[in-house]
Structure formats: C-alpha cells, structure tokens
Amino acid sequence: MTEYMGADGVRYLLEGKVIFYPSGRVKYGRLAKDTFFNGMKWQASRWVEFSEAGTVSQIRLVEDTRVKGIKWAGGCSIRFYESGQIKFGRLAEDSFIDGTKYNCGDDIIFNEIGKVSVIMHPELIHA
C-alpha cells in the first residue's frame, strides 16, 4: 500500500485519498497504521479529520481511552471543537460530568464551553 507522510508525522493511506485544505494541511486521511497522536491511539485504516488550523476534529478510538478525564469507548468516534473541547463521544464507563451521573454507552454531546447539551441513551435509541 502506498502511504503519504503528513507534516504532523502521521502516515496516511493514499488508496483512500488524502484530502487537503488549500493551505496544504491534511483535512481528511485514512491512517496507514495504529497511531499515537495527541495522547490517543488512532485506529489504522480509519478516517481522521482535522480543522484547517490543524487540530483534530474527529477520530475513531482503537480502545477505551481517557481524554480530558473521561473514558471514551474504543471503536467509536470522538469529535472535537476547533478549540480542542470535546464535542461528542460515547462513554466507556459510568461517569460523573459536572456532578451528574451518566451511564456506560451513553452518547454525550457538549456545547462549545464544555457543558453537556444532549444525552442519547442506547436503550432508548434501540427500543
């Protein structure tokens, strides 16, 4: 498989395309191998998305991973605002966020200042 090495040191698969911003920064790319970046293990062959400023917009975690004090579920995507604030993720364990308990498997959506704005419970989604 042919690979492209980004300026960030991350290797991307060329067969799935690497998409760039006009500035030359990577916008989307498929990872060539499991990669540790920003303290998280990113899953090979999965798409990763960056903001134009170069911050991570979305990744799919390989394994349960603690980010900003919360354990997020492996195999699921986690999204970020350009500020680096978490936008969306699925909990890997029961967690307290701002004093409120949420359950393992809940999908949590945060607003831009880091407050929970929406909770999606799997038992309600699949009922």
Buried (B, 14 or more C-beta within 10 A) or exposed (E): EEBBEBEBEBBBBEEBEBEBBEEEBBBBBBBBEEBEBEEBBBBBBBBBBBBEEBEBBBBBBBEBBEBEEBBBBBEBBBBBBBEEBBBBBBBBBEBEBEEEEBEBBBBBBBEEEBEBEEBEEEEEEEE
